Amino acid sequence: MTSDGSPFFWMADTAWELFHRLDQTEAVYYPDTRKEQGFNWNVFAGAAGQTYGCHAVWQLYDLDKSPINAPLKPWKLSLDLEVANQVKHIKKLMLSRPNFDRRPDQSLIASTQLDDEFYITAIRGNDGCFAFIYFPNGKSIQLNLTLMTGEYFKSTWFDPRTGVEIKSGKNLMKGSNVLVSPPSEGRGNDWVLILDAID
C-alpha cells in the first residue's frame, strides 16, 4: 500500500490513484524493491498468494503499437523483469512447510516497530516448531521466541531475491529479547529468517 492507504500496482497502473489525485502528467513507477516488499508483506500477513502483473504485458505493448499509460519496455522484454522471477522464490519457501499449519504471528517481534518500509512480519508454525520472519530492509531486531517449541533453534537466512539459503552457523536460544541481524542492510536488502526447533 502507499502511505495514504491506497494499493500500489506493479508496472501496471502503477501509483494510479496517486497519479490522478496529483494531476501528474507522467506515470510513477515503483522500484523493484518496493514491489517485492509489498508482495512479501502480503504473503507474510496471511495471503494465500499474490497476483503479479506488468503493464506492458497485459496490453502486449510493442514498439510498433501505441502505448497506454507509458509502459517502460516491450512486453516480451518485460516477461523477464526482476520481480517476475522473484515470485517463485517466496513460493518455494512457503511450500517448504505445511500450508495450513502456520499463521501470521507478530508476537514474535519483541522490538517496537513503526508502520513503515522497515516493518518486519512473521509467520509461526501452529506447533511452534518453525517460524519465518521477513526483514524488508535488513534491519536488526529483537525477537520473542518464548512461544516457540523447544529451547534452541537452527537459524537460516533465505534471500527472497535469489532463493538462496545461507546457514547462519549459529543456533538461537529461546528468550524474550533475542537480537538478530540479517546478512546485509538497506533498501533492496530484504531477508527471511527461517527458524527450526532443534530436537
Stockholm file with secondary structure:
# STOCKHOLM 1.0

chainA/1-199         MTSDGSPFFWMADTAWELFHRLDQTEAVYYPDTRKEQGFNWNVFAGAAGQTYGCHAVWQLYDLDKSPINAPLKPWKLSLDLEVANQVKHIKKLMLSRPNFDRRPDQSLIASTQLDDEFYITAIRGNDGCFAFIYFPNGKSIQLNLTLMTGEYFKSTWFDPRTGVEIKSGKNLMKGSNVLVSPPSEGRGNDWVLILDAID
#=GR chainA/1-199 SS CCTTSCCCCSSSSTTHHHHHHTTCSSCCCCCHHHHHHHHHHHHHTTCSCCCCCCHHHHTTCCTTSCCSSCCSSCHHHHTTCHHHHHHHHHHHHHTTSCTTSEEECGGGBCSCCCSSTTCCEEEEETTSSEEEEEESSCCCEEECCTTSSSSEEEEEEECTTTCCEEEEEEEEECCSSEEECCSSCSTTCCEEEEEEECC
#=GC SS_cons         CCTTSCCCCSSSSTTHHHHHHTTCSSCCCCCHHHHHHHHHHHHHTTCSCCCCCCHHHHTTCCTTSCCSSCCSSCHHHHTTCHHHHHHHHHHHHHTTSCTTSEEECGGGBCSCCCSSTTCCEEEEETTSSEEEEEESSCCCEEECCTTSSSSEEEEEEECTTTCCEEEEEEEEECCSSEEECCSSCSTTCCEEEEEEECC
//
